[in-house]
Amino acid sequence: MLVMLPGPTNVPERVVRAMLKPVMGHRGPEFRELHERIIENAKYVFQTEGDVFVLTCSGTGGISCALENLLKPGDKAVVAVSGVFGERMAETARRRGAEVVEVPVEWGEAPTPDEVEEVLKDDVKAFCLVYNETSTGAKARDLKVLCELAKDHGALVVVDAVSILGGDELPVDEWGIDVCVTGSQKCLACPPGLALISVSEDAWKTIEENPSRPFYFDLIRAREFWEERHETPFTPAIPLFYALDEALIMIREEGLEARIERHARCARAFYSAVEAMGLEVFPRPEFRSNTVIAVKVPSGVDPRRLREIMKEEYGVLVAGGMGKIRNLVIRIGCMGIISAREVILTLTALGNALNNLGHENDVGAALRAARRELGLARG
Ligand SMILES: Cc1ncc(COP(=O)(O)O)c(C=O)c1O
């Protein structure tokens, strides 16, 4: 089965095989060596000199960790909400007891500097946003400017980069991101189950002053274990650490820049081809993500049936919509090991399944459009 979901995504065989190594103790030199390499390579992917931690939990756990270490009950947080994951971020902060000011954004679009500036007052502790809203396929293209704005107002910047880090440009230090969170199962091409989180110097100052940090996700405790022994405070998911190690080594071998360009090329191929099929992409061109392709399902086509045919007849798994656009779109992951092969197979499945359901389209023309973008001969 080709897993073209916007996470979890296809995992290279090398990474799968890495998980078969015998389980080791997590308080010995073998684990420390593994952990050191993982952190060094993770810093490369985050483009940070700051601290990075690997947490045994999914992406949502990473977001909870970020917000519960930074925010005390009563603190003010501004959260941009442009889809399901923005809503979750706001809810996480609210449940923490923070006073949350939402910046409502049209789904399929991204927060603008003007919208954010309007609510950013100097008493805001954290400005939080989802860089790549997986539910809509839209990227916050102004992230760098938004970070500068937040800094001008003394707010820390917390970025949910779960569906984008490792697949698109995100220089954490250069853009001034204080806490950045990703998950193992997306652009890193690793199985699900781990979250990675970066922490800046400024973020540490706030965390150190927070007496109500969570117990399991206490970042100060994680820092102590890292600094003193290069270990994790609690038992890590060792097979997943093996997998992450191999996945990060593969990223280094390819080079981050080449990897980002590969994602961009495959995204261009998807967008050109679906438009050649007569389909409408959910976000307008200026907001389109390179890692999540959200396409409107033509009227008269049942999205559930469309996905069923793609899965059962072509062995290609894509996702449905979420939240209020649940029945409006399908979402394709353009992540991790994405290459011409996955793009062509997915488009073939999509075009033929649509023909099957009576939405006539020229699959050949769509594939030619994709091949041109992929730089394949005689596109
Ligand atoms: C942007 C974003 N944030 C958070 C999450 C939650 O991650 P997880 O399902 O790994 O907890 C996801 C998962 O799809 C996501 O895409």
The ligand as an SDF file (V2000), in Angstrom:
LIG
                    3D

 16 16  0  0  0  0  0  0  0  0999 V2000
   -0.1880   20.4470   12.0520 C   0  0  0  0  0  0  0  0  0  0  0  0
   -0.3950   19.3010   12.9730 C   0  0  0  0  0  0  0  0  0  0  0  0
   -0.3180   19.5080   14.2850 N   0  0  0  0  0  0  0  0  0  0  0  0
   -0.4890   18.5060   15.1690 C   0  0  0  0  0  0  0  0  0  0  0  0
   -0.7620   17.2350   14.7400 C   0  0  0  0  0  0  0  0  0  0  0  0
   -0.9790   16.1640   15.7440 C   0  0  0  0  0  0  0  0  0  0  0  0
   -0.0340   15.1930   15.6370 O   0  0  0  0  0  0  0  0  0  0  0  0
   -0.2950   13.7140   16.2370 P   0  0  0  0  0  0  0  0  0  0  0  0
   -1.4730   13.1760   15.5060 O   0  0  0  0  0  0  0  0  0  0  0  0
    1.0070   13.0620   15.9170 O   0  0  0  0  0  0  0  0  0  0  0  0
   -0.5450   13.8740   17.6820 O   0  0  0  0  0  0  0  0  0  0  0  0
   -0.8590   16.9680   13.3870 C   0  0  0  0  0  0  0  0  0  0  0  0
   -1.1770   15.6130   12.8870 C   0  0  0  0  0  0  0  0  0  0  0  0
   -1.6390   15.4330   11.7880 O   0  0  0  0  0  0  0  0  0  0  0  0
   -0.6630   18.0310   12.4780 C   0  0  0  0  0  0  0  0  0  0  0  0
   -0.7470   17.8140   11.1710 O   0  0  0  0  0  0  0  0  0  0  0  0
  1  2  1  0
  2  3  1  0
  2 15  2  0
  3  4  2  0
  4  5  1  0
  5  6  1  0
  5 12  2  0
  6  7  1  0
  7  8  1  0
  8  9  2  0
  8 10  1  0
  8 11  1  0
 12 13  1  0
 12 15  1  0
 13 14  2  0
 15 16  1  0
M  END
$$$$
